[in-house]
Amino acid sequence: MVISANPIASTVTVISPEMQLVLYCARTQLNDAIVDQLQQLLQQPLDWASVIEAAFTHRVVPLLYQALNTHASALVPAEILEELQQEFQDNQLDNLALTQELVQLLKLLAEHQIPAISFKGPLLATTVYQNLALRTFSDLDILVHPQHFGEARDLLFAHGYRSGMQHVYLLNSPRHEGKLVRALGECPFQHPETLFCIDLHQRLVAGEFYHLSFTFDQIWYRLQTVSVLGAPIASLHPEDLLLYLCIHGAKDRWQRLSWVCDVAELVRLHDELNWADLVQKARWAGTEQMLLLGLVLARDLLAVELPDAIATLIKTDFRQQSLASQVRQQIIQGDDDADLTVNLWQRFIFGFQLLERFDDRSRCSLTFVKNLLRPTPDDREFYPLPTWLSFLYPVVRLARLLSQ
């Protein structure tokens, strides 16, 4: 195994001590060298408001609290540690409630002979972080086979959930909603009483990169069974999960440090990964650059050790060092544009550059344009039209986007 040869200091001009503190703490295990550096850093004056803001932005508050409480509690202001402890406990309770709901829903689906796979959220916290409290999540992601999607949706309705599509897109009819769900590959739900949110998927990867998704059958036969709150739950094979996490991060421009943490923790935990098979699968799927980018970020930001063969592959085959530098800058210095239109465009361009085949780029571009022009409730509020002219809302949306 080799440790990163590219320290953060060599790739980013300026890194604040506050962000450096967050990076030191954004892992489940700190080695002696990191603990020493952390304790030295804590002896300097720090802007704790900036530390907490960065931790919230990147969804790593539980990791920050655990690291500080375990290794340097005497060096942290008491009121800061108390605030972080309260956030940690609140997250723990929220995660427990959502995970209990997940177990019940998967049991309900199984009783109706609907094969289902949970991923992200509770499964990542349990299998990768090995502690339900150490990762933040606010919803549940459940994947079902496309042929069972309608049945699964009806079960959620019967269980009290309501579709959230009308809050995201402008819908003309139930038939229009069904057509939209098939095009997007997923549908959001929320329970009006518990406020639990669920994303029901018929493809593992949604959005512009839907064509990179594994099929349900491809991942089903490789599933592993894990225990979640004492219940046996099907979980993605670690190699499939790693590739998915890298695709997901690329799709969303790696805007959160927590997504890099997911990759880092998985690699640290599973030293038995079959890297040759993983790289071969990524090449076959046209996602090798996405995989390598995720590994580069985990190495450079969180000092993850990578096998010699992967380190060599990165040196010889990784062609997107500029994107890696862009993400590091974005995470460390907060260089990100919150404007909706710019953000959508930047996300598309970012992912587009990682695509390796002409067909993938063509499909991605077409899907991006279609999704960009799908009318939303905000478009109706921007310029209300009578029902008989509702077909013109894509034009209204285009005008609204261009005006921003």
Secondary structure, DSSP 8 states (H G I E B T S, - for coil): -B--SS-GGGT-S---HHHHHHHHHSSS---HHHHHHHHHHTTS---HHHHHHHHHHTT-HHHHHHHHHHH-GGGS-HHHHHHHHHHHHHHHHHHHHHHHHHHHHHHHHHHTT--EEEESHHHHHHHTSSSTTSS--SSEEEEE-GGGHHHHHHHHHHTT-EE-HHHHS--S-HHHHHHHHHHHSEEEEE-TTT--EEEEESSSS-GGGGGG---HHHHHTT-EEEEETTEEEEE--HHHHHHHHHHHHHHTTT--HHHHHHHHHHHHH-TT--HHHHHHHHHHHT-HHHHHHHHHHHHHHH---B-HHHHHHHHHH---HHHHHHHHHHHHH------HHHHHHHHHHHHHHH--SHHHHHHHHHHHHHHHTS--HHHHHHS---GGGGGGHHHHHHHHHHH-
